[in-house]
Amino acid sequence: MSRWIGGALLVVALVWLPGCTGKRGEHFTLEVDMPAEFKVKTAANYHPAPGETCTLPQRRGRRPERKVFFTEYKPVASRVSYELPLTETVDGCPLVVSSVVFDFYAKWGKRDTDVGGDIAGISIRDRREVDVPMKLDADVLELSRQCQWHFRTVGPHHAIRKILLCNALDAVGRPQKKSAAAVAQRDQLSGKTLRLVLTVTDEELPAFDDRWISVPGGWRRCKGKSVEDLSAYCSGNTTDFKPIKMPDGRICDVYPTCM
């Protein structure tokens, strides 16, 4: 066998290795831009390609049709990047990427429990329908989500805790409804970058309605029926308040300035 024939056969063999379905180079780059003190778990999900009748076996634990990536907290804003195939073969079943799901977490204080989290997802389809608009240039499909801290009180000392809520932004930067879905078109992804950009607004808001009154310097916690009332609705009473316990242990009247 000549060297040329042997090389050609090797190329053919490599093309037909399991997991190499689809056109060569059909990959896309997935990026996540995160603010300081954020971390994210990213999962790319695959399902049988259109027209395929194969099914994947039910598994407990390891799921080869799902690619999962983890990051850790960083003190500064950062970007993570992954190269992902548009097609895969698992147990002889041709698959296509169907969605990307993000679980992100952020620190709001110094204690281990001072953490909030939220989720985001991008559905990848053959056609785009009603969805959250993405910014598009020649090489990047960009989805923006703006996160905001919402504060509440818990326990007999009315200690401050925070909840992280993140909403998609429309083309002009206005927050969308929480349930708004982002959709990318699969045949537009090859060789492109799909990017999720997370930002955090400086303004904090109460986590629940009718518990706080806006005052100079921030917010005051309504007293409710008594100082011991944990729910403590304002119910129109804008003069009676209770002290709150700040994350650093201080007892204050106004959040966040501790006046």
C-alpha distance (Angstrom), angle and dihedral (degrees) to the residues before:
residue distance angle dihedral
M1 . . .
S2 3.77 . .
R3 3.78 122.4 .
W4 3.84 89.9 -114.2
I5 3.82 93.7 53.5
G6 3.80 91.9 46.1
G7 3.81 90.6 51.6
A8 3.80 92.1 48.7
L9 3.79 92.1 51.3
L10 3.80 90.0 49.9
V11 3.80 90.7 54.1
V12 3.82 91.1 49.8
A13 3.79 90.7 49.9
L14 3.80 92.0 51.2
V15 3.79 91.9 50.4
W16 3.80 90.8 55.3
L17 3.80 97.0 47.5
P18 3.85 112.3 124.2
G19 3.77 113.3 -91.0
C20 3.80 95.0 29.8
T21 3.80 99.9 101.5
G22 3.78 120.3 135.5
K23 3.76 129.8 40.1
R24 3.75 117.7 -39.9
G25 3.80 110.9 -96.2
E26 3.81 95.4 22.4
H27 3.77 94.2 145.4
F28 3.77 135.3 120.4
T29 3.79 133.2 -157.6
L30 3.79 118.2 -117.9
E31 3.81 115.7 -157.5
V32 3.80 133.6 -179.4
D33 3.81 121.6 -164.9
M34 3.80 110.2 -157.1
P35 3.81 133.7 -173.8
A36 3.80 120.6 -125.2
E37 3.82 116.4 -66.5
F38 3.81 94.0 21.7
K39 3.78 129.0 124.0
V40 3.80 130.4 -176.9
K41 3.79 141.4 -157.8
T42 3.81 110.1 -150.9
A43 3.81 125.0 -165.1
A44 3.80 124.8 -173.7
N45 3.81 111.0 -161.0
Y46 3.81 127.3 -156.0
H47 3.80 130.5 -164.8
P48 3.83 135.2 178.8
A49 3.79 113.0 -61.9
P50 3.83 118.3 -106.6
G51 3.79 110.3 -76.8
E52 3.82 94.3 19.8
T53 3.80 117.5 125.0
C54 3.80 97.1 -167.3
T55 3.79 120.5 112.4
L56 3.77 131.7 -154.6
P57 3.81 119.2 -119.7
Q58 3.79 118.2 -109.1
R59 3.79 109.8 -103.3
R60 3.75 137.4 -172.6
G61 3.75 114.3 -145.6
R62 3.81 114.2 -9.4
R63 3.81 114.9 54.9
P64 3.82 112.4 -174.6
E65 3.81 91.3 -170.6
R66 3.82 88.6 65.1
K67 3.82 124.5 68.2
V68 3.81 113.1 -158.6
F69 3.81 128.0 -169.6
F70 3.81 131.6 -176.4
T71 3.80 134.6 -160.0
E72 3.79 132.6 -172.9
Y73 3.79 132.4 -132.0
K74 3.79 116.6 -77.8
P75 3.81 126.2 -165.8
V76 3.81 92.0 -133.6
A77 3.79 135.4 44.4
S78 3.80 111.4 -79.6
R79 3.79 145.2 175.7
V80 3.80 128.0 -135.5
S81 3.79 122.5 -161.7
Y82 3.82 134.7 -166.3
E83 3.80 133.6 -178.0
L84 3.80 110.1 -135.7
P85 3.82 131.2 -176.2
L86 3.78 118.5 -125.5
T87 3.81 89.5 -145.0
E88 3.79 134.9 35.5
T89 3.80 138.7 172.6
V90 3.81 118.5 -137.7
D91 3.82 120.4 179.2
G92 3.80 88.8 -15.7
C93 3.81 93.0 -53.7
P94 3.85 115.9 124.6
L95 3.80 109.6 -132.3
V96 3.79 137.5 -171.4
V97 3.79 128.2 -157.6
S98 3.81 107.8 -96.3
S99 3.79 106.7 174.5
V100 3.77 146.8 -8.2
V101 3.81 119.4 -140.3
F102 3.81 126.0 -165.2
D103 3.81 127.4 -160.8
F104 3.77 108.4 -172.0
Y105 3.78 131.6 -176.9
A106 3.79 132.3 -167.7
K107 3.78 136.3 -168.4
W108 3.78 119.2 -124.6
G109 3.82 97.7 173.0
K110 3.79 144.0 13.7
R111 3.81 99.2 -96.7
D112 3.80 120.1 91.9
T113 3.80 89.5 -117.5
D114 3.81 94.2 51.6
V115 3.81 92.4 99.2
G116 3.79 134.2 118.0
G117 3.77 130.1 -172.7
D118 3.77 145.7 -171.7
I119 3.80 139.5 175.8
A120 3.79 138.2 -123.0
G121 3.77 134.0 -176.8
I122 3.78 142.6 -170.1
S123 3.79 119.8 -152.8
I124 3.81 113.6 -148.3
R125 3.81 112.9 -152.3
D126 3.77 141.7 164.2
R127 3.81 89.5 -110.9
R128 3.79 132.9 24.5
E129 3.77 116.2 -125.2
V130 3.81 130.0 166.4
D131 3.79 106.7 -18.0
V132 3.77 148.1 132.6
P133 3.82 107.3 -67.6
M134 3.78 115.7 -111.1
K135 3.76 126.2 -149.6
L136 3.79 107.1 -115.8
D137 3.77 133.0 -164.0
A138 3.78 130.6 157.3
D139 3.79 94.9 -73.3
V140 3.82 110.2 13.1
L141 3.81 135.0 65.4
E142 3.81 105.1 -165.1
L143 3.80 129.1 -165.5
S144 3.81 119.1 -172.0
R145 3.79 127.7 -154.7
Q146 3.78 123.9 -176.8
C147 3.79 116.9 -151.5
Q148 3.78 125.7 -156.0
W149 3.79 133.1 -174.1
H150 3.80 117.1 -125.8
F151 3.81 117.9 -164.6
R152 3.79 131.8 -148.2
T153 3.80 138.4 161.8
V154 3.79 128.9 -113.7
G155 3.80 137.4 -173.7
P156 3.81 133.1 12.9
H157 3.83 92.3 -56.3
H158 3.81 92.3 51.4
A159 3.79 92.5 -125.0
I160 3.79 119.4 -168.4
R161 3.80 117.8 -108.0
K162 3.80 127.8 171.8
I163 3.79 136.0 -140.1
L164 3.81 123.0 -158.3
L165 3.80 117.2 -138.6
C166 3.80 122.3 -179.8
N167 3.79 125.4 -167.9
A168 3.77 132.0 -171.0
L169 3.80 117.1 -111.3
D170 3.76 125.3 -135.1
A171 3.81 125.0 -132.0
V172 3.82 92.3 -77.7
G173 3.81 96.2 43.3
R174 3.81 101.5 -98.0
P175 3.84 117.0 142.6
Q176 3.79 114.4 -108.0
K177 3.78 130.2 -149.8
K178 3.78 115.5 -70.0
S179 3.80 92.2 -114.6
A180 3.81 94.9 52.9
A181 3.81 109.2 128.7
A182 3.78 127.8 -143.1
V183 3.78 117.7 -141.4
A184 3.81 129.5 -170.7
Q185 3.79 124.6 -168.8
R186 3.79 111.2 -120.3
D187 3.80 98.1 -143.8
Q188 3.82 90.3 54.6
L189 3.80 94.5 57.6
S190 3.80 103.6 69.6
G191 3.79 108.3 116.3
K192 3.81 91.5 -3.7
T193 3.80 134.3 111.6
L194 3.81 121.2 -115.5
R195 3.80 107.3 -160.2
L196 3.81 132.8 -172.2
V197 3.82 112.5 -160.6
L198 3.81 117.2 -162.1
T199 3.80 121.9 -166.5
V200 3.81 132.6 174.5
T201 3.79 123.1 -140.6
D202 3.80 117.6 -138.9
E203 3.80 93.9 -134.0
E204 3.81 116.7 92.1
L205 3.79 123.7 -159.3
P206 3.81 136.0 -166.4
A207 3.79 112.7 -87.3
F208 3.82 92.6 -137.1
D209 3.79 134.1 34.6
D210 3.81 124.2 -110.2
R211 3.81 96.7 18.7
W212 3.81 100.9 94.2
I213 3.81 137.3 44.0
S214 3.79 121.5 -147.7
V215 3.83 111.6 -122.3
P216 3.82 135.1 163.8
G217 3.80 106.8 -66.0
G218 3.79 96.3 21.6
W219 3.80 135.7 -59.3
R220 3.81 138.0 -22.6
R221 3.80 123.6 -148.8
C222 3.78 114.1 -121.5
K223 3.79 115.7 -120.3
G224 3.79 97.4 -137.1
K225 3.78 116.3 -171.7
S226 3.83 92.2 -25.5
V227 3.80 142.3 -19.2
E228 3.83 87.0 -90.6
D229 3.83 92.5 55.0
L230 3.82 103.9 113.2
S231 3.80 96.0 -170.1
A232 3.81 93.2 43.6
Y233 3.80 105.0 175.0
C234 3.80 115.4 -162.2
S235 3.82 92.8 -136.7
G236 3.79 91.8 -175.8
N237 3.82 95.6 -48.5
T238 3.81 105.1 127.6
T239 3.82 98.0 166.7
D240 3.82 107.3 55.4
F241 3.80 117.8 74.1
K242 3.79 140.8 160.9
P243 3.81 131.6 -136.0
I244 3.80 120.2 -102.7
K245 3.79 132.9 -148.5
M246 3.79 114.5 -123.2
P247 3.84 121.6 -142.6
D248 3.82 89.8 -103.8
G249 3.82 91.3 54.7
R250 3.81 99.5 -102.1
I251 3.80 118.4 138.9
C252 3.79 108.7 -133.0
D253 3.79 142.8 165.3
V254 3.81 101.0 -142.2
Y255 3.80 128.9 45.9
P256 3.03 127.6 -116.6
T257 3.84 100.1 2.9
C258 3.83 94.8 48.4
M259 3.80 93.7 -136.5
